[in-house]
Amino acid sequence: MVADYSEFGFEVPLDRTGLSTKKWEIEQINKNDPSVLCFSTAEMDFRAAPAIQNAINRVAQSGHFGYPHKRDSYFEAIVSHFDRNHGWTIDPTSIYSHVAIYPSMQPFIEELTAPGDEIVFQSPVHHCFEEVIRANGRTPLANPLVVRDGQYVMDLDGLADIVTERTKMLILCNPHNPVGRAWTRDELEALNTFCLGRGIFVLTDEVYFGLVRAGRKYTPFASLSEEAAMNSATLISASKSYNLTGTKHSLVIIDNPEHRKAFEASQKKTNLYFGGCMFGQAATEAALRGGDSWRCALMEYIDGNFVLLRDTLNEALPGITVYDSDATYFAWLDMRGLGVSDEQIIRILDEARIAVTYGKPLGPGGAGHIRFNLATARITLQAGLDRFVTAFEKHLNND
Ligand SMILES: Cc1ncc(COP(=O)(O)O)c(C=O)c1O
């Protein structure tokens, strides 16, 4: 598909009048400084695709906001999207919905594991992985990713060393936040073989499925084989790929009848299977049916932002390693070559009035790194990079 991003206005900084978001407004309020530039929280500074805005407007204009029912068109939009874009045949009866990714992890943790059981996460990864495992009374087991030939890969030997008979689940992130890998079929096959062999269930968070850079490929874990589908559940949402994080609607794909029963039992405890948010539901359907051209244009724009960041930092601050990325709108930076500590990085960026995501809270392997959110107008990114480079050059020359 040919992408023309000028059509969608990505290059025009978003008018933030009246907005109140975690990414910008709260960050500036917390720092008591409206001039802070924000490249942290995982959402975009772009208006949603026209197809989504129209769908939400239609719901709003109906003036009636009762419990929504999912029509066949909702399921058709989901099935067709994943078939068309990712070669994944989803059985419509396997599709459940929920309000978001993290709340939909809880039913699987509760139903498929017992208190004290171990759940693997592959760090560095979004901090909520470890948090959700721990908060549900299970034991988080870190299996850090490793860098080989300049690329992050899974460490299955390390995994074999740490698992015990109490290891019941692995939470996968595909594509991976923050390192940006879209795991290959071979990598996923190897993980699948390992988990099947050890009786480890794979809960796969594929919320970044749509944010794949040109020439790269996202492989849904459940599309590997019947066995993989039966030993996993997939959590997806239009939230990240279409900038709908505030509309609270996500999908849970479950092939295994036993796991469906467990999930349904858990939903009964909260009545979450009844109704849902009609705006999130309408937005999801519209995104998956009519958002392809917007998403392709988006990824072309993000690509340009990635190149700008990489080339700027390679030139000005060659001590920083900018990892290549298959997917997501993040750049993942190894800062250790600058000889600065995590505390110094925080101080320097605070003084530079830039908010990024620091790597240390993302678990083992995260220290000394930062994540830069590239989903913004290029002019804003350029302004952030100017501050960033100036601040580190000053530090390296003076301190
Ligand atoms: C890997 C990953 N999963 C899930 C989420 C959050 O999704 P939700 O808001 O739907 O719970 C994030 C947010 O950054 C994320 O990075």
The ligand as an SDF file (V2000), in Angstrom:
LIG
                    3D

 16 16  0  0  0  0  0  0  0  0999 V2000
    3.4030   -3.9720   26.1320 C   0  0  0  0  0  0  0  0  0  0  0  0
    2.2430   -3.1820   26.6530 C   0  0  0  0  0  0  0  0  0  0  0  0
    1.1010   -3.8270   26.9650 N   0  0  0  0  0  0  0  0  0  0  0  0
    0.0360   -3.1600   27.4200 C   0  0  0  0  0  0  0  0  0  0  0  0
    0.0660   -1.7930   27.6070 C   0  0  0  0  0  0  0  0  0  0  0  0
   -1.1150   -1.0730   28.1420 C   0  0  0  0  0  0  0  0  0  0  0  0
   -2.2580   -1.4750   27.5090 O   0  0  0  0  0  0  0  0  0  0  0  0
   -3.6590   -1.1850   28.1820 P   0  0  0  0  0  0  0  0  0  0  0  0
   -3.7480    0.2960   28.4080 O   0  0  0  0  0  0  0  0  0  0  0  0
   -4.6030   -1.6500   27.1370 O   0  0  0  0  0  0  0  0  0  0  0  0
   -3.7280   -1.9770   29.4440 O   0  0  0  0  0  0  0  0  0  0  0  0
    1.2270   -1.0960   27.3210 C   0  0  0  0  0  0  0  0  0  0  0  0
    1.2920    0.3640   27.5360 C   0  0  0  0  0  0  0  0  0  0  0  0
    2.2480    1.0140   27.3210 O   0  0  0  0  0  0  0  0  0  0  0  0
    2.3250   -1.8080   26.8100 C   0  0  0  0  0  0  0  0  0  0  0  0
    3.4540   -1.1780   26.4860 O   0  0  0  0  0  0  0  0  0  0  0  0
  1  2  1  0
  2  3  1  0
  2 15  2  0
  3  4  2  0
  4  5  1  0
  5  6  1  0
  5 12  2  0
  6  7  1  0
  7  8  1  0
  8  9  2  0
  8 10  1  0
  8 11  1  0
 12 13  1  0
 12 15  1  0
 13 14  2  0
 15 16  1  0
M  END
$$$$
